[in-house]
């Protein structure tokens, strides 16, 4: 299936899901078992949002995400599905249908008129949601979190022998080589993550990349290591990858993970092992500045193993170095 065929399938399935959602909303008041109908309505919105994310239809994702958030509160019993909300959700279903129709007409980025039509609906939807949390202090974020330039995570020092300092999730993903042939864009999953949080550090893994003459343009050779800041649960993060989960290798480490979990991540690396310093940066254990310090020391003491230097600096723990060295043998 090529990308055009996959997009056409998305449009058809979205329209069918919206019809099912409308039918359920109209029938729910008289239904004996409301729970299953509510779950079906939620799944319809969730599926449309997830599928839209795969095609980088950010305007569809953004609107449907708010609808899904309200439905999730209905599903958990925090909001009652009263007449007023049913009417609002029916209107939202119509608006999602209009967004899908605009995609079918070739407007993959939406348009100002549709956005304006959706704003009043979003205002009413947000009345059902909790007030947004205050934005974090930029100075605190800059102090505590890595950035895309400094890659992944905080250092593990001598006072945290068993637990990493990182207060973000660490996502390690290796997409199936056939992900492109299956009509999926790996970057769309990364963009979609930013709708539910912020990627504060990312490294592209190219270990599987062959020589140019051996490359197949239809295969994916890349993987990613990401530091991800979010209030979402692990199950929600995993759902982002549900369309490629079976064929990809995905590891999600929660904030403040134990060093043993980073060691397990090192041991999962496939193919030719990267040099020790790069591997530790990639898996979120070592900051690039710490690696540079270690390399400077090693240049003065050429015979001294870099692993020993890193341990003496307090940059990493001996168990992590041992695991990485074992992988390199």
N, C-alpha and C positions, 0 to 999 in steps of 0.2 A: 504494500500500500504506500503510494507516494504522499507528499504533504497535502496536495490538493484534495486527494481522495479522503485523507484523514480529516481535513477541515470540513468537507462535505458531510462526513459521518457525524462530526461534532454538531453541526447545524441541525441535522435531522433528529439526532438523539436528544438534543436540547429542547427542540419543539415538542417531542413526545413527552419528555419529562415535565415540561411546563403544562401540558394538557393534563397529565396525571396529577400534578400539584393542584391545579384548578379544580379538578373533579373531587379531590380529597378535601379541599378547603370548603367546597360547597356542601359536601355530605357529612362533614365531621360533627355538626351539631346534633344530628339524629343518630350518629353511629354508636353502637353498643361498646365497641372496643376502640376508644380514641387513641390509645397508646400506639398501636401499630400504624394508624393513619398518620399520626404526628411524626413517627420515625420515618415513614415513607416520604412525607413532605420535606423533612430535613435532608434525607439522602438525595432527593432530587436537586435541592439547592447546592448541596455539597458536591455532587457529581458535576454539575454545570460549572461551578467555580473551579474545581480541580482541572477539568478538561480545558477550560478557557485559559488557565495558566500555562498549559502545555504549548499553546499557540501564541503566547505573549499577548493575549487580549486583556491588557491590564485594566481597561475601563470596565469590562465585564466582570473581571475578578474583584475589582474594588467595590462595585455596587453589590454583587452577590455575596461578598464576604460579610457585609453588614446584615443582609437578610439572614444569612446562615447563623450569625451570632445571636440574633433574636430567636431564631428557631431552636438553637441549642439551649437557650434558657427556657423555652417552652418545653422542650424535651426533658429537661432536668427538673421540671416542676416549679421553677422560679418565677415563671410568667404564665398566667392563665390565657388560654386561647379564646378570648371573648370576641363578641361580634365586631367590636371596633378594630381589633387586631386582624381578624379574618378579612375584613374589607381592605385594610392596609396591605396585607400580604397578597391579596388578589390583584391590587393595583401594582404591586412590586413585580408580580409574575408577568403582568402585561408589559411593564417596562423592560424586564429582562428579555421578553420576546422581541421587543423593538430593538434592543441592542443586538440580539442574534440576527434579526433581519438586516440590520445595517452591516453586520459582518458578511452576510450572504451577498449583499450588494457591493462588497469590496471595500467597505470602510473599516479596516482592521484596527484603526486607532480611535474610532468613535467620532463624534462631532459635537460642536458646542451646543447645538439645539437639544440633542438628546441629554447631554450633561445637565443642562438647565432644567429639563423636565424631571430629571431624577433627583435634584437637590431637595425639593420639598419632601419627597418620600424618605430620603436619608435623614432629614431632620426629625421626622415623626418616628422613624425606626430607632434613632439614637435616644429618644425619650424613654425607650424600654430598656436601654443598656445602662450600666453603671457609669458615673462620670469618669472621663478619662483620667488616668493617673498623671500627676505632675511630671513634666519632662525632667530627666535627670540633670544634675548639675554638670555642665560641660567640662568644668575643671576636674571634677571627680572622675568623669568618664575618661578624660584624657590621661589622668594619672593611673587609673586602674586597668584600663583595657588596651589591648594591642590595636593597631590600625592596619589598613591594607598594606601600608608601606613597611611596617615592622612585623608583618605576618601574624603570628598566632596568639601567644599567651604570655602570662606572667611566669617568672622564673620559679623553680622549686628550690627553696633554700634550706639551710640546715635546720631551721625551726619548723619545717613542714615535711618531715621525713616520710610520711605516709600519704599525704594529701596534697594535690596541686592547688595553687592559689587562684586559678582562673575562675571568675564568677560568671562564666558564660558556658554554653554548650559547645562541645567539639564534635563536628560532623565530618566523618571520613567516608567518601563515596567513590567507588570505582564502577562506572557505568559499563553495561554489557557492550562488547564490540558491535553488536547488531542494533544498538539503540537508534541510530540514524535510519537504518533500513526499516525499522518498525514505525517510522514517522514521528519520532520524538526528538526534541531539541534539548540536549542536556542543560544548556544555559537557561532554558525556561524554568527549570526546577529551581535554579539559583535565584532567578528574578522573583519567583513566587515566594521563596523564603522571606524576601524583604517585605512582603505584604503582611507578615505576621511577626516581624521582629527586625533585627538589623544584623547583617553580616559585618562584623567588625574586623575580620582578618580572613584572608583566603590565599591559598597557595595552589597553583596548578601542578599536578603530578604528571610528569612526562616519561616515567620509567619505561612504559610499554611502547613508546613511540619508536617505530623502526626507521631504518635509513630511507631516504626519499624514494629510491627506486623500488623499495619493497612496500611502500604505503598503498593502501586501498582507500580511495577517497570516500567510500561508502561505510567505512568502519570508524568507530570511535576509539581512540587510544588514550584518552585523557581521564584523569581522576582529579579529585579536589579534596583538600583539607580546609575546613572552615571553622572559624570561631564565630558562634552565633548567639546574639543576645536576644532573649525573648522571655515572656512570661508564660508561654504555651507549655503544655505537658509533652512528655516524650511521645505519647501516642499521636498527638497532633503533628509533631515534626515528622514522624514516620509516615503519616498519611500523605505528606507532600510527595513522597516517592512511591506511592502505592501502585502506580501504573508501570513502574519499572523494577519494583522491589524483588520480584522473583528471579530476575536475570542479572541483578547488580549486587555488588558487595557493599553493604551499608553498615557503618558502626557509628552509634551516637553515644557520646559520653556526657553525662550530666555535669553541671557545675560542681567544682570542688571534688572531682573524681580522685580515687585513690591511685597511687603510682602504679599499682599492680594492673590497673585497667589500661594505662598507657603502655605498659610493657606488653600486654596482650595485643594492643594495636600494632606495636612494632613487629610482633611475631606474625601478624596477619599479612605483612607486606609481601607482595609477590614479585617475581622477576629478579633482576639484578639489584642487589641492595645498594642504596645510595650511601655515600660516605657518611660516617657517624654524625658529624655535626649537622648536615643537611637533614638527615632523618629525624633528629631530635627537634629541629626547628619545625619540620613538617608536621609532626604529630603533636605539636603544641606543648612541648616540655621545655624548650630552650628559646630564649630570645636571640635574634641575630647579633645584637651588641655583645652578648655574653660569648657567643661563638667567636666573634672577632677578637675579643680579649684572649680567649683560649689559644687562638691561632697565633696571636702576637707572642704569647709565652712560648708556644711550641717553636716559633722561629728562632728564639733565643736558646732553646734546649731541644735541638732537632731529634735527639734520641728518645725523648720523653713521649710516651703515648698520649694522644689528645684526651682519651677517656680519663686518664689519671689527672690531667690538668683540670678538666671540667669538674671532677669530684673535689679536688683540692680547692678550687674556687668556690665550691658550694653551689655551683650552677645546677647540677643534677645529682641524683642519688646513685650510689654504686650499682643498685639493682637494675636501673634503667640502662646504664652504660653496658653492663654485662649482657643484658638482653639484646641490645643493638649489636654488640660485638659478636655474639653468638649467631645473629642473623647474617652477618657479613662473611662468616666462615664458609 
